[in-house]
Amino acid sequence: MKGIVEERAVELGEYIVQHKATVRTAAKQFGISKSTVHKDVAQRLKYIDLQLYRKVKQILEVNKAQRHIRGGLATRMKYQKEAASRRLAQKD
């Protein structure tokens, strides 16, 4: 079991680096929880592949710094869709 966890941590790290992915995106891609992804790349990967860990850490720091922007954009899109739906309903 230990080897499987280590392999998964490396695969997750490589995926995040290649796709500049978020923890959430990686979790969806691999079919595991965000907590598992975070534990694998933030704790386990450090002892398995330090160079890969550092690359992943940089990407995750950028994602963390940008998450409030992405959240705001998602909220904006939501309300724009709702407004468009209301306008269509008023025309009918």
C-alpha positions in Angstrom: 0.0 0.0 0.0 2.8 2.4 0.8 4.2 2.2 -2.7 0.8 3.0 -4.2 0.5 6.2 -2.1 3.9 7.4 -3.1 3.2 6.7 -6.8 0.0 8.6 -6.5 1.7 11.6 -4.9 4.2 11.8 -7.7 1.5 11.4 -10.4 -0.5 14.2 -8.7 2.5 16.4 -8.5 3.3 15.9 -12.2 -0.3 16.5 -13.2 -0.4 19.8 -11.2 2.9 21.0 -12.7 2.0 20.0 -16.3 -1.5 21.5 -16.2 -0.9 24.2 -13.6 -3.9 22.7 -12.0 -5.7 23.5 -8.8 -6.1 20.9 -6.0 -9.8 20.8 -6.9 -9.1 20.0 -10.5 -6.5 17.4 -9.7 -9.0 15.8 -7.3 -11.7 15.6 -9.9 -9.2 14.2 -12.5 -8.0 11.4 -10.2 -11.3 10.7 -8.5 -10.1 11.4 -5.0 -10.8 14.0 -2.4 -9.2 17.5 -2.2 -7.9 16.6 1.2 -6.1 13.6 -0.2 -4.6 15.6 -3.0 -3.4 18.3 -0.6 -1.9 15.8 1.8 -0.1 13.9 -1.0 1.4 17.0 -2.6 2.0 19.2 0.5 3.3 16.5 2.9 4.2 13.2 1.3 5.8 14.6 -1.9 8.4 16.5 0.1 10.0 13.3 1.2 9.6 11.5 -2.1 10.7 14.1 -4.7 11.9 17.4 -3.3 12.4 19.1 -6.7 8.8 18.2 -7.8 7.5 19.3 -4.4 9.0 22.7 -4.9 7.5 23.1 -8.4 4.0 22.1 -7.1 4.3 24.4 -4.1 5.0 27.4 -6.4 1.9 26.6 -8.5 -0.3 26.1 -5.5 0.8 29.4 -4.0 -0.1 31.1 -7.3 -3.5 29.4 -7.2 -4.0 30.4 -3.6 -3.3 34.0 -4.4 -5.7 34.0 -7.3 -8.6 32.0 -5.8 -10.5 35.1 -4.6 -10.3 36.5 -8.2 -11.7 33.2 -9.6 -14.4 33.1 -7.0 -15.4 36.6 -7.8 -15.5 35.9 -11.5 -17.6 32.8 -10.9 -20.1 34.8 -8.8 -20.2 37.5 -11.5 -21.0 34.9 -14.2 -23.7 33.4 -12.1 -25.5 36.7 -11.7 -25.1 37.6 -15.3 -26.8 34.4 -16.3 -29.6 35.0 -13.9 -30.1 38.5 -15.2 -30.2 37.2 -18.8 -32.8 34.6 -17.8 -34.9 37.3 -16.2 -34.7 39.5 -19.3 -35.8 36.5 -21.5 -38.7 35.8 -19.1 -39.9 39.4 -19.3 -39.9 39.3 -23.1 -42.3 36.4 -23.1 
